[in-house]
Amino acid sequence: MADPEPLIDVGKLNEKILCYAQTIYRFNGVWEGPDPLTPIIPLFFVQISVAILITRFVVFCLKPTRQPPFVAEIISGILLGPTALGRIIKFRRLLFPNYNFHVIETMAHVALVFFGFLMGLQMDIKSVLRIGIKARNVAVIGIIIPFVMGTILYFSLPRDEEARGFIFYGGALSVTGFSVLSKILDIQKILQTDVGKMATSAAVINDIGAWFILALGYVVTGSTSNIHWAIICTTAYALFCVFYLRRAIGWIIRKMPEGQGYSEFFICSVLSGMAISGAVTDALGTHPIIGAFLFGLSIPNQVLQAEILDKLDDFVMGILMPTFFVVCGLRTNFLEMGNIYEIVGYIILFVSAKILSSVAATFFSDMSIKEALAVGVLCNTKSLMALIIIEAGQAQQVLSTQLYSLMVGGILVMTVMVTPMTMLCRPSQELAPHKRRTIQKAKLEEELRVLACIHGVHDIPSIINLLGSSNSTPACPITVFALQVVELVGRASSMLEVHNSGKRGSRSLGHEETQTRQIITAFDNYELRSDGVMVQVLTSRSPLPSMDEDICNIAKDKRVAFIILPFHKQRSLEGQMEDVNPEIRAVNEGVLANAPCSVGILIDRGLSETSDYAKNIIVLFFGGPDDREALAYASRMVDRPDTRLTVVKFIPDEGASDIEPTEFAEENHVNIQIDKESEKLMDEEFLNRFKISTANDKSVKYIELLLNDVEEAVKAIKLMDQHNYDLYIVGKGRGMVSPLTAGLVDWCDCPELGAIGDLLVTSEFDSSFSVLVMQQYVKPIGDGSVNSYGSMSERIAGIGMDMDMDMDMQRADSEAGDVFSSFRRRPEAMPRVEKN
């Protein structure tokens, strides 16, 4: 029986079909033929290398302009396309021939899948619920109005394609790139301003809206007969990922052994899950990038997120994503866009969309027009999502080359203009000047503003104990900003959240939410049982390297006079000081170096377990600005009826060897200029004022010890343990030139505490107490060093007061007991040192 003749499509007999005989790689090298770039793999590697090199070159050229890398990546793609180098026929045929476009396009979509997965890992849906109403209004209106304007512009432009392309045009115009915007604001140092916070908060919501628009665009431009099924199935799969897949992955993670990290097999399994999720969404009618994004969004563990990001981020963004920018550049042809005046007009309309939306938001909030204009300009910042949306429209064949090129040009112009425009958003001066930066200069009848940093719930008792000892009253109020500091994993920019004490959260809370609830409850109770106290709880999510900078920015924004930092060590059950989080040490050192106000490091050696507040306080005074700040803070605590304060001034004997000031220059921090005589005058003036104000207060004792060397000073401090003091307040001693501490400086285990603070923390004591190490804010001078003693008029002011005032030193000596009997004490009324 003869075989049936094959069916022939007669209509295609006269069509011309161009066929390519492609070779993956050469078997005999260049000896096989004259063109080594004909095979697919060598050509693709050369294309990737050229794209990376040109991108790096453009980044280098744009570095003086402070433009984000996203701008350089767009420009590099355009340079390789038909707008620039692609017009050279030999260059195009050699490096970017037509027959190889589908290869680089395929790799570009693979890069997008990995990019979507990484974006899902980094996105925090819960942060949207914490954003304020004003920022939500700006974000929502900033999506609606630009989308409508983009739709109108799409239909007003000449086009041959069908009408469904408006989704991509409006979607690209409504995007605000969070990652790019936060980098621009961080470089310009306005991320923590009101305008910067408003724009970045709105950008977070815009990011989520951009993914919704992208998914909707893929669905609508797919099969017209099954759009409803694609929408229903994609929505169902997204809900499945959020409510079921996320819980399943969390259950698997909890079953894994703790402390062993994640194996290579587990990471590969996660990536396999990403690929399967991408295949599912592709089958449902969208694109694999949507499935990869949803799968990344479903991973609940931040440690796992960070490990995956560490392994993939550089490879994806540095190697794979340049292929996407090449594809965008090859599809962009500015020379076919038509009349230049029309192009400029349309780009101006593109720019005005976000500005008009921000101005419209003023009708729904108390935002000023000037602030709205600034936010609108910042929200014009675009990111990869805008390019992905517009490229999807071109790939779906609903956007022509002219429409596509026009929007690419608009994205580039809108992003480029943001950096110079941020100079207009920079506040020229603080609306409320930060005047009270130290406790010493703060007046008792004025509000004392304190920023208390909390890394974990174990820090709460000691900090509330210290705040309770500060003796707040309606006449001497204290405002406390309780800042929960959380290490941010998987997000490029910091976030600040202000909590409402009366707000109730969901019943199922994670670890961070539970800790936040405990902090809010503890400080609410402290506020209720204290007079003259107002508390505001905040949460700062920061990457570890920039955590100290964020703390300093918040302190400056809140205009606080004092920052309380918890020590990185805590007392164990055996009584030893053990590291709780060694990384906190670097944060504390950064805050000490850059703080806009005075700083205190609080070390808890068990007092918080036995008392609500300190009742027996001692100040060890050696001299210098830090010791004066310590005494100024202690003097606020003496008004409690059951509080006692002892001030011990350590004086080197005449025979003690003098120390040159240059030996005490700061190694890692700013240098301190020391004028020994001026510092001595300021110490005497401050002590005299203190003794006059407490002359009739029997709860205050003042003692002066004359000591020969560091050994006697250490012995005297250790003998003080017999008095069971609750709180030791000492200065860090920057630039302090006393011979009584010279030998201790070289042996400090914790230099950030100073010589005396380190001694109190590292030595063995029988009693339980807390230690507060104070560092006074000193105003910087021109060369980056700081001046700790002020002007001459400030140094001599008040020195003419009575230096021989009569205090009841016999009472102080008798109440001191026999602890200091082996040391010499100098009565204040004596004009010279008394020697035994």
PyMOL commands that set and color helices and strands:
alter all, ss='L'
color gray80, all
select helices_A, chain A and resi 10-12+29-31+40-65+69-80+85-87+89-95+98-122+125-129+133-156+163-174+178-187+194-220+224-255+264-284+288-297+302-331+334-336+340-364+369-378+384-395+401-425+457-469+511-528+544-558+583-594+607-609+625-635+661-664+676-693+710-723+742-745+751-762+792-796+809-815
alter helices_A, ss='H'
color red, helices_A
select strands_A, chain A and resi 448-454+478-487+495-498+533-542+562-566+569-571+577-579+598-605+616-621+644-652+672-673+700-707+727-731+769-775+786-787+824-825
alter strands_A, ss='S'
color yellow, strands_A
deselect
rebuild
show_as cartoon
